[in-house]
Amino acid sequence: MEASSVFASFDKDADGKVSASELRCGMAATLGEDVSEEEAAAILAAADADGDGLLSQEEFSRLAAGAQEQDDAAKQRCLMEAFGICALSSSTEHTATTMITPASLRRTLSRLGSHQLGVEECRAMISRFDL
């Protein structure tokens, strides 16, 4: 869904701004998240750059982009916890990068109750998704 149409779906009174109550209703309708009035007001206040108590389309877009970044970071943390036994390796630029090794994939799948895969099968799985 395009950002402007998402904004329009939240802006129920079509005044070009999203209030705390519109934000609350929009989050419930589109995300299935029931937030309190206080939480909606706090979210709005954090994103309200001009201090008018409402979100413009630009402020709303920044809020949505920030939420996506947080969501991506949360997904990465979950993966890191799931593969807590990941290996660290150094790239050519001498910065540490994290990667899932065939052995750590095999151990994690075993913990999740998956049938026992060999290291070569895990290596094949990784190479299929390693871009």
PyMOL commands that set and color helices and strands:
alter all, ss='L'
color gray80, all
select helices_A, chain A and resi 3-10+20-31+37-47+57-82+102-111+119-129
alter helices_A, ss='H'
color red, helices_A
select strands_A, chain A and resi 87-90+96-99
alter strands_A, ss='S'
color yellow, strands_A
deselect
rebuild
show_as cartoon
